[in-house]
Amino acid sequence: MSSSALLVMDVQQAVVDLVDDGSSGYLPRLRRAIDGARAAGMPVIYVVIALRPGFPEVGTRNRALAAIARDGLYVEGAPGTAIHPEVAPRPGDVVVTKRRASAFSGSDLDVVLRARGIDSLVLAGIATSAVVLSTVCQANDLDFGLTVLSDACLDPDPEVHRVLVERLFPQWADVTAVDDWVEAIAPH
């Protein structure tokens, strides 16, 4: 019997502000996924990126992290690192802090999942071409079952998002829309 968790990844104030002007309906869709998971008794685990002051974990050859460090948006404790209030965790929810693109890199996510007997992941987050892509690849290598909620992922480049959810992710994961997924897991 498979045990699943919904991962809500990098839906932090600074990330949302950079990618979504509010017209996409992204946060209400993500809220539907979170509420659907909770109604089905599925754990919701939040993953955030936060770097230490001075950025000791950022190497000069990692272009993406070096750019983040230059912007200074994701320093531990900075207001922008907080999970967006529209999808904020409840007391007792697990929040995992990562130091790299993948939800697994530089975090204790694998330990948290294994301790709870979770062997399947449902992925949502920003950006499709960053945390979602990196986590899909690593979770696949770690033998997790995978579902990607196509419309609960968002990317600054709509074409990159489309190619990932339509062409690449289906090679490793079930890809579905939030409403279809919520209907499929709803208690009857």
C-alpha positions in Angstrom: 0.0 0.0 0.0 1.4 3.3 -1.1 1.6 6.3 1.3 1.7 9.7 -0.3 2.5 13.3 0.7 1.9 16.6 -1.1 5.1 18.7 -1.4 4.5 22.4 -1.7 7.8 23.7 -2.9 9.3 27.2 -2.9 5.9 29.0 -2.7 7.6 31.8 -0.8 6.6 35.4 -0.8 9.7 36.6 -2.8 9.3 33.7 -5.3 5.6 34.4 -5.9 6.2 38.1 -6.2 8.7 37.5 -9.0 6.6 35.0 -11.0 2.9 35.6 -10.4 1.1 38.9 -10.7 -2.1 37.3 -9.3 -3.9 37.0 -12.6 -3.0 33.3 -13.2 -5.2 31.9 -10.4 -2.1 29.9 -9.2 -2.5 30.4 -5.5 -6.2 29.5 -5.3 -5.5 26.3 -7.4 -2.6 25.4 -5.1 -4.9 26.1 -2.1 -7.5 23.6 -3.6 -4.7 21.0 -3.8 -3.7 21.6 -0.2 -7.2 21.4 1.0 -7.9 18.3 -1.1 -4.8 16.6 0.4 -5.8 17.4 3.9 -9.4 16.2 3.3 -8.0 12.9 2.1 -5.8 12.6 5.1 -2.6 13.1 3.1 0.3 15.0 4.8 1.2 18.3 3.3 5.0 19.1 3.6 6.3 22.5 2.7 9.8 23.0 1.3 11.5 26.4 1.3 14.8 27.6 0.1 16.8 29.6 2.6 20.5 30.4 2.5 22.8 31.2 5.4 24.0 34.7 5.8 27.2 35.1 3.8 26.1 32.2 1.5 28.7 29.6 2.5 26.7 27.0 0.6 26.9 28.9 -2.7 29.7 27.9 -5.0 30.9 30.3 -7.8 30.2 27.7 -10.5 26.5 27.3 -9.5 25.0 30.1 -11.7 21.5 29.9 -10.4 22.5 30.0 -6.7 25.1 32.6 -7.3 22.4 34.8 -8.9 20.1 34.2 -5.9 23.0 35.2 -3.5 23.6 38.4 -5.5 19.9 39.3 -5.1 20.0 38.5 -1.4 16.3 37.5 -1.4 16.6 34.1 0.2 18.7 34.7 3.4 17.3 32.7 6.3 14.8 34.8 8.2 14.4 37.4 5.5 10.7 38.3 4.9 10.8 37.0 1.3 11.6 33.5 2.5 8.3 33.1 4.4 5.7 30.8 2.8 3.1 32.9 1.0 0.2 33.6 3.5 -2.5 32.3 1.1 -1.0 28.8 1.3 0.7 29.0 4.7 1.2 25.8 6.7 -0.9 24.9 9.7 0.6 24.4 13.2 2.3 21.0 13.2 2.9 20.9 9.4 6.5 20.0 8.5 8.5 22.7 6.8 11.8 21.5 5.3 14.6 24.0 4.5 16.7 23.2 1.5 19.9 24.8 0.2 19.8 23.9 -3.5 17.3 23.5 -6.3 16.0 20.0 -5.4 13.8 19.6 -2.4 16.2 16.8 -1.3 19.5 18.7 -1.7 20.9 20.1 1.5 17.7 19.2 3.5 16.4 16.4 5.7 13.4 15.7 3.4 14.4 12.1 2.7 14.6 11.4 6.4 11.2 13.0 7.1 9.6 11.0 4.3 11.2 7.6 5.2 10.3 8.1 8.9 6.6 8.6 7.9 6.7 5.6 5.5 6.0 7.9 2.5 6.9 6.3 -0.8 4.9 8.5 -3.2 5.1 12.2 -3.8 2.7 14.7 -5.3 4.6 17.8 -6.4 3.6 21.4 -6.7 5.7 24.5 -6.7 7.5 27.4 -8.3 9.4 27.2 -10.5 8.7 24.3 -12.8 12.1 24.5 -14.4 13.9 24.7 -11.0 12.6 23.0 -7.8 10.0 20.9 -9.6 12.4 19.6 -12.3 15.2 19.0 -9.9 13.0 17.2 -7.4 11.3 15.1 -10.1 14.8 13.9 -11.2 16.1 13.2 -7.7 12.9 11.6 -6.4 12.8 9.3 -9.4 16.4 8.2 -8.7 15.3 7.6 -5.1 12.5 5.3 -6.3 9.6 7.5 -5.1 6.3 7.2 -7.0 5.6 10.6 -8.5 2.6 12.8 -9.5 3.1 16.3 -10.8 0.1 18.7 -10.5 0.6 20.5 -13.8 -1.4 23.6 -12.9 0.0 23.8 -9.3 3.4 24.4 -10.8 4.4 27.7 -12.3 7.4 29.0 -14.2 8.4 32.4 -15.4 8.6 31.0 -18.9 5.2 29.4 -20.0 6.8 27.5 -22.9 9.4 25.9 -20.6 6.6 24.9 -18.2 4.5 23.5 -21.1 7.4 21.4 -22.4 8.3 20.0 -19.0 4.7 19.0 -18.0 3.7 17.7 -21.4 6.9 16.1 -22.7 9.5 15.5 -20.0 7.7 14.8 -16.7 5.3 12.1 -18.1 8.4 10.0 -18.6 8.8 9.7 -14.8 5.6 10.8 -13.2 1.8 10.9 -13.6 0.9 14.4 -14.6 -2.5 15.7 -13.8 -4.5 18.9 -13.1 -5.4 19.9 -9.6 -9.2 19.4 -10.0 -8.8 15.9 -11.5 -6.4 14.9 -8.7 -8.5 16.3 -5.9 -11.5 14.4 -7.4 -9.5 11.2 -7.6 -8.3 11.3 -4.0 -11.5 12.6 -2.4 -13.1 10.4 0.3 -16.3 8.9 -1.1 
